[in-house]
Amino acid sequence: MGTDSRAALLALALAATAYSQVLGRGGRGRTPPTPKAAAPVDFTGYWVSVVTEDWRWRMVTPIKGDFASIPLNAEGYKAGDAWDPARDEAAGLQCKSYGAAAILRVPGRLHITWQDDTTLRIDTDAGQQTRLLHFGPKPVELPQPSWQGYSAAQWEQPLRGSGAPQAGLGAIRVGTQGRSLEVVTTALRPGYYRKNGPPYSANAVLKEYFDLSLERSGDTWFVVTTIVEDPQYLVEPFVTSTNFKKESNGSKWSPTPCTSR
């Protein structure tokens, strides 16, 4: 066998070895799992909001001009002071306080399912809204603005350890990541953070971080940290955290339409 032939055979052998090593390391070269299959945690099921903060603004409609804790600028205060629920009703805008930037603060229940392998769906009984969290590349052109906008989602990196809780802590973080799910929502219709009219604009950007945990009691909870950036009406980002507890079934699911009062 000539030198050239031996060199060619050696090259083929080395290539085959390298390819087998690639396949053996984490499945490179294979079709990656879908976002549904790759989910480090399971958010599906029925959930009820547990109002642990801002009770006076969430459980009842605040009085006109009560925008405490929302970092509105002068333009935001002016727009909020012009709130008129009768005008909103006449214009068919009863859902202005049920948009994506506010809906998870509305007391009620969520039903979370996978609509398909790349879309996580959140239905609310309060206001009968549907949010779709899209994994994968954004479309070249976003859809027309809507109450729920366009939500891009990803399982958040980097990886972190899980394991048992430290001494004295009562919950175990689920999955191998910190905050489990990151969502960024744009293409929003202008809406309200609360029913009494504190506004967010069409340029608002909503960022959310969902984190699931198991309690020692056996209960499952998630907390969503919400950050709204809106230079038109805010002097700084508006940050809230909202808690949900998992229910065993949908027996308490009670769809109700949007109301402006």
C-alpha positions as CSV (number, residue, x, y, z in Angstrom):
1,M,0.0,0.0,0.0
2,G,1.4,3.4,-1.0
3,T,2.1,6.3,1.4
4,D,-0.9,8.3,0.0
5,S,-3.3,5.4,0.6
6,R,-2.1,4.9,4.2
7,A,-2.5,8.6,4.8
8,A,-6.0,8.6,3.4
9,L,-7.1,5.6,5.6
10,L,-5.6,7.3,8.7
11,A,-7.5,10.4,7.9
12,L,-10.8,8.5,7.6
13,A,-10.1,6.6,10.9
14,L,-9.4,9.9,12.7
15,A,-12.6,11.5,11.3
16,A,-14.7,8.5,12.3
17,T,-13.3,8.6,15.9
18,A,-13.9,12.3,16.2
19,Y,-17.5,11.9,14.9
20,S,-18.2,9.2,17.4
21,Q,-16.8,11.3,20.3
22,V,-19.0,14.2,19.2
23,L,-22.1,12.0,19.3
24,G,-21.1,10.7,22.7
25,R,-20.7,14.2,24.2
26,G,-24.2,15.5,25.0
27,G,-25.8,14.3,21.8
28,R,-24.2,16.9,19.5
29,G,-25.3,16.3,15.9
30,R,-28.7,15.0,17.0
31,T,-31.9,16.9,16.7
32,P,-32.2,19.1,19.9
33,P,-35.2,18.5,22.1
34,T,-38.2,20.8,21.8
35,P,-38.7,23.5,24.5
36,K,-41.5,21.4,25.9
37,A,-39.3,18.3,26.2
38,A,-36.4,20.4,27.5
39,A,-38.4,22.1,30.2
40,P,-36.4,21.9,33.5
41,V,-39.6,22.5,35.5
42,D,-43.3,21.9,35.0
43,F,-45.6,25.0,35.1
44,T,-48.7,23.2,33.7
45,G,-51.8,22.9,35.8
46,Y,-54.2,25.2,37.7
47,W,-52.9,28.0,39.9
48,V,-54.5,30.5,42.3
49,S,-53.0,33.9,43.1
50,V,-52.1,34.4,46.7
51,V,-52.3,38.1,47.5
52,T,-49.3,38.7,49.9
53,E,-48.7,42.3,49.0
54,D,-50.5,45.4,47.7
55,W,-53.9,44.0,49.0
56,R,-55.5,47.5,48.9
57,W,-54.7,48.0,45.2
58,R,-55.3,44.5,44.0
59,M,-58.4,43.3,45.9
60,V,-60.4,46.5,45.4
61,T,-60.4,49.3,42.8
62,P,-58.3,52.1,44.3
63,I,-59.7,55.6,44.5
64,K,-58.9,58.0,41.6
65,G,-55.3,59.3,41.8
66,D,-54.0,56.6,44.2
67,F,-50.9,55.4,42.4
68,A,-48.8,54.7,45.4
69,S,-45.7,52.4,44.7
70,I,-45.9,53.0,40.9
71,P,-42.9,55.2,39.9
72,L,-44.9,57.4,37.5
73,N,-43.4,60.5,36.0
74,A,-45.4,63.8,35.5
75,E,-46.9,62.6,32.2
76,G,-47.9,59.3,33.8
77,Y,-49.7,61.1,36.7
78,K,-51.5,63.4,34.3
79,A,-52.7,60.5,32.2
80,G,-53.7,58.6,35.3
81,D,-55.7,61.5,36.7
82,A,-57.7,61.5,33.5
83,W,-59.1,58.0,34.2
84,D,-62.8,57.7,33.4
85,P,-64.2,54.1,33.6
86,A,-67.4,55.2,31.9
87,R,-65.5,56.5,28.9
88,D,-63.5,53.2,28.8
89,E,-66.7,51.2,28.8
90,A,-68.2,53.3,26.0
91,A,-65.1,52.7,24.0
92,G,-65.0,49.0,24.6
93,L,-61.8,49.2,26.6
94,Q,-62.8,47.4,29.7
95,C,-59.7,45.2,29.4
96,K,-57.2,48.0,29.8
97,S,-56.2,46.7,33.3
98,Y,-56.0,43.1,32.1
99,G,-53.1,43.5,29.7
100,A,-49.8,41.5,30.0
101,A,-48.2,44.2,32.2
102,A,-51.0,43.9,34.8
103,I,-52.8,40.6,34.3
104,L,-50.8,38.5,36.8
105,R,-51.5,41.0,39.5
106,V,-55.3,40.6,39.0
107,P,-56.6,38.2,41.7
108,G,-57.8,35.0,40.1
109,R,-56.7,31.7,38.7
110,L,-54.4,30.6,35.9
111,H,-54.5,27.5,33.7
112,I,-51.1,26.8,32.1
113,T,-50.8,24.3,29.3
114,W,-48.5,23.6,26.3
115,Q,-50.3,24.7,23.2
116,D,-47.7,23.0,21.1
117,D,-44.0,21.9,21.5
118,T,-42.8,25.6,21.4
119,T,-45.7,27.5,22.9
120,L,-46.6,27.7,26.6
121,R,-50.1,29.0,27.1
122,I,-51.5,30.9,30.1
123,D,-55.3,31.3,30.4
124,T,-56.7,33.5,33.1
125,D,-60.2,33.2,34.5
126,A,-60.2,36.9,35.5
127,G,-60.8,38.8,32.3
128,Q,-60.6,35.6,30.2
129,Q,-57.3,36.5,28.8
130,T,-54.8,34.2,27.0
131,R,-51.1,34.7,27.0
132,L,-48.8,32.7,24.6
133,L,-45.2,32.4,25.5
134,H,-43.2,31.6,22.3
135,F,-39.9,29.8,22.5
136,G,-37.5,30.1,19.5
137,P,-36.7,32.9,17.1
138,K,-38.9,36.0,17.0
139,P,-40.8,36.6,13.8
140,V,-39.3,39.2,11.5
141,E,-42.4,41.3,11.9
142,L,-44.2,41.3,15.3
143,P,-48.0,41.1,15.2
144,Q,-50.2,44.1,15.7
145,P,-50.3,45.4,19.3
146,S,-52.7,43.6,21.6
147,W,-53.5,43.4,25.3
148,Q,-51.2,40.4,25.7
149,G,-48.6,41.5,23.1
150,Y,-45.9,39.2,21.8
151,S,-44.0,37.2,24.5
152,A,-40.6,35.6,23.7
153,A,-39.6,32.9,26.2
154,Q,-36.6,30.9,27.1
155,W,-35.4,28.5,29.8
156,E,-33.0,30.8,31.6
157,Q,-29.2,30.1,31.7
158,P,-26.7,29.6,33.2
159,L,-27.1,26.3,34.9
160,R,-26.9,26.1,38.7
161,G,-26.9,23.4,41.3
162,S,-30.1,22.4,43.0
163,G,-30.0,19.8,45.8
164,A,-31.4,20.1,49.4
165,P,-32.3,23.5,51.0
166,Q,-29.9,25.0,53.5
167,A,-30.7,24.5,57.1
168,G,-33.8,26.4,58.2
169,L,-35.2,27.0,54.7
170,G,-38.6,25.6,53.9
171,A,-38.6,25.2,50.2
172,I,-36.6,23.4,47.5
173,R,-36.0,25.1,44.2
174,V,-37.2,23.0,41.3
175,G,-34.9,22.3,38.3
176,T,-31.3,22.9,37.8
177,Q,-31.5,26.6,37.1
178,G,-32.0,29.8,39.1
179,R,-35.0,31.6,37.8
180,S,-36.5,28.9,35.6
181,L,-38.2,30.8,32.9
182,E,-37.5,34.2,31.3
183,V,-40.1,36.1,29.3
184,V,-39.9,39.4,27.4
185,T,-43.1,40.9,26.1
186,T,-43.5,43.7,23.5
187,A,-46.1,44.8,21.0
188,L,-48.5,45.8,23.8
189,R,-51.6,48.0,23.5
190,P,-51.6,50.9,26.0
191,G,-53.1,49.8,29.3
192,Y,-53.3,50.3,33.0
193,Y,-51.3,48.7,35.9
194,R,-54.4,48.9,38.0
195,K,-58.0,49.5,37.5
196,N,-57.9,53.2,38.5
197,G,-55.9,54.2,35.4
198,P,-52.1,54.4,36.1
199,P,-50.9,54.0,32.5
200,Y,-48.3,52.1,30.5
201,S,-47.7,52.9,26.9
202,A,-47.4,51.0,23.7
203,N,-43.6,51.2,24.0
204,A,-43.5,49.5,27.4
205,V,-41.3,46.4,27.6
206,L,-42.3,43.7,30.1
207,K,-39.7,41.4,31.6
208,E,-40.7,38.4,33.7
209,Y,-38.8,35.7,35.6
210,F,-40.8,32.7,36.8
211,D,-39.4,30.5,39.6
212,L,-41.0,27.3,40.8
213,S,-40.5,25.8,44.3
214,L,-41.7,22.8,46.3
215,E,-42.7,23.4,50.0
216,R,-42.0,20.8,52.7
217,S,-45.8,20.7,53.2
218,G,-46.0,19.2,49.7
219,D,-47.5,22.4,48.1
220,T,-46.1,23.7,44.8
221,W,-45.7,27.5,44.3
222,F,-44.3,29.8,41.8
223,V,-43.3,33.4,42.1
224,V,-43.1,35.7,39.1
225,T,-40.8,38.8,39.3
226,T,-42.2,41.4,36.9
227,I,-40.2,44.4,35.6
228,V,-41.9,47.0,33.3
229,E,-39.7,49.5,31.5
230,D,-41.6,52.5,30.1
231,P,-39.7,55.8,29.7
232,Q,-42.9,57.5,28.5
233,Y,-44.7,57.1,31.8
234,L,-42.2,55.9,34.4
235,V,-39.2,57.5,36.1
236,E,-37.7,54.0,36.7
237,P,-38.6,50.4,36.1
238,F,-41.7,49.2,38.0
239,V,-40.9,46.0,39.8
240,T,-43.3,43.6,41.5
241,S,-43.4,40.0,42.7
242,T,-46.5,37.8,42.6
243,N,-47.2,34.4,44.2
244,F,-49.2,31.5,42.9
245,K,-50.1,28.2,44.6
246,K,-50.9,25.1,42.6
247,E,-54.4,23.6,42.8
248,S,-55.1,19.9,42.3
249,N,-57.7,20.5,39.6
250,G,-59.9,23.1,37.9
251,S,-63.0,22.8,40.1
252,K,-62.7,26.4,41.2
253,W,-62.0,27.8,37.7
254,S,-64.5,30.7,37.2
255,P,-64.2,32.7,34.0
256,T,-65.4,36.3,34.3
257,P,-65.2,39.1,31.7
258,C,-63.1,42.2,32.0
259,T,-64.5,45.1,34.1
260,S,-63.4,48.7,34.2
261,R,-64.5,49.4,37.8
